[in-house]
């Protein structure tokens, strides 16, 4: 009886591991139907008979993004939201434009590993390992260089040149998600209690109020 129970526990554990990642497609495609009123973990499939070539098509990555903002960068995403044909395929991409000394601020993708390729310019990149080490791993990249950011880890990019820089990112999920740390912590809706942030960052409450006012 004990051996049967052990076998059952092992089977359950195996199933849990197998279901921890996105499942493989069970058909040729599952074009997303974003206007569906059915809520599922992902996107509902569009009727295959209504699928057209444009469902697998996106135009615009050749266009430079507007970098006239505080961080002096712009991210043009191609996820399932912009390209419905990506649904269930576990891939997406983005173009990142940097003005001189612009940054893509510390952020994380909760559902995807990211592979970054520099097309133009020189970019400083880095990520921080998880607690308790919190080790910073960083490197300078140039045209043609590739760097990988592990799934879920906080990472960043910065243009370290006096000209514009461009990079392309490939991500291992059709809906990778993005959490920009500063926006999430200081610009949440509603605000996180100031006392909590003051203690977490070991600063005066007025400093927290000042930072929150920028978001």
N, C-alpha and C positions, 0 to 999 in steps of 0.2 A: 504493500500500500504506500509505504514511504517513497519507494522508487517511482511509483506512478505519479505521486504528488510532485516529486522533484522534476520529472519529465514535463509535467503540465506547467510548472513554473518557468522552466526553460523555454517552452514553446511560447508562452505569453511574453516573456522577455524578448524573444527573437522577433515576434510580431511587432512589439513596441519599437524596436530598433528599425525594422523594415519600414514602418509607417512614419518614422521621424522626418523623412525627406519627401520632397514632392514626388508623387507617383509618375511612372512613365505613361505616355499617351497610350490609350487603348484603341485608337483609331487614327486615320490619316491626319486629321486636324480637328480642332474644336475652337473655331473662331468665336471670340467673345461677343456676347450680346448684352452690352452694358445697360440697355433700357429694360431688361427683364425685371419683373417684380419678384422673382424667386431669389432668395438669399442663400448662397452656398459659400463654401470655403474656396474662393477663387471667382471665376466668372462662368455664367451659364453659356452653353454652346448655342450658337446660331444655327438655324435650320440649314443643313448642308446644301440643300437645293437652292438656297438664297445666297450662298457664298459667291463672291466675285473677286477678281484679281486685286481690286483696290483694298480688300480686307488684309492683304499680305504686303501692302505697299506703303511706304512713308517717303515723303519728299521734304528736304530742308536742311540736312546735315551739312551742306556746303555753305550755309549762311552763317556768318559770324553772329554770335549772341551779343546782346546789349550789356556791356560791362560798366555802364555809368551808374554804379550803385556803391554802397558803402564798402563792400568787400572787393569790388573791382573785378568781378568774375561773373560768368553766366553758364548755367548748365542746361543744355537742350536734351531732354530725355526721350528715348524711344522705348517705352514699356508697353505693356498690354493696353494701357489707357490711350496711347497714341497709335498703336499698331495692333488691332484686335487679333490678327492672325498669329501673334506670339503666344496666345493663351495655351497653357499646358506644356509649352516647349522648354521652359526653364532657362530662357536666355533673354537678355535685353541689352541696351547700350545707351551711351550718352556722349555728347560732345561737350567739352569744357573749354571755354574761352577765358583767357586771362589778360587783363590790361597789365602794363608794366607794374610789377610788384603786387599784383592782385593775388588774392587767396581764395581757395575753396575751404572754408573754415572747418574746424574739427567736427566730424559727423560720423555716423555709423549707418550701415545697411543691415537691418535685423534679419533679412532673409537671403542675403547673397554675398558671395565672394566677388571681389572686383579686380579686374586686370586692366591696368592703365598703360596706354601707349602714347608716347609723346610724338606729335606730328611736327610741331614747330616750337622753337625756343628751348629754354632751360628751366626745369621745374624741380623744386625741393619737395620731397614727399616723405611721409612718415606715418607710422601707426604705433599705438601703445598697447602692450600686452595686458592681459587681465590681472586682477588682484591676486596675490599681494605684491607681485613684482613691479607692475606698472612700468615696464621697461620700454623706453623709446627706441624704436628702430627706424632710422632715417637714412635717406640717400639722395644725392643730386642726380637728376636725370637730364638727358639731352635728346635731341631728335633721333628717333628710332629706338630709344630705350623702352623697356617694359618692366613694370613693377606690379606685384600682387598684394592686395590688402585682404587679409583673412576675414571671413564672414563675422559680422557682429562687433569687430574691434574698431575703436575710435581711430580715425585717420584724417589726413589733411593733405593739401597741395598748395604750393606757393610759387608764383613766377619770380625767379630771381634774376631776371634780365630787364633791360631797359626797353625792350620791344614786346610786342604781343606774343603770347604763347597759346598753343592749341593742343589738346589731348583728346583721345578717344578712349572711353571706358567700356569694357565688356563685363556684364554682370550675369551671375549664374541663377537668375530667377526672372520670370516675366514681370514680376511685381516686387522688386527688391526692397522698396521702402527706403526712406532716408530720415534720419533724426539728426538735425543740426543741434549740437550740444547747447550752445548759448541760447538759441531760440527756445529749446525745450525747457531749459532750467529757468531762464529769466523772462521768457515771453509766453509761458503756458497760459491756458485759458481754463479756469481762473488762475490767478497768481498763486505760486507756492508761498506758504507762510514765510514772511520775512525772517522770523526768528530761526526757522529751520535752515534757511540759506545762509544766514549770518554765522550760525554755528558750523555748518558744513564747510564754508569757505574761510572761516576764522577771520571775519572782517566785521566792522561796525555795521549796524542796520542801515545807516544812511548811505553807505556804499552800495548796499543791495538795492535800495530805493533808486539810487542814481542809475545803476545798470538797468534795472527794470524799466525805467522811463525811456530807454533807447529802443525798447521792443514793443 
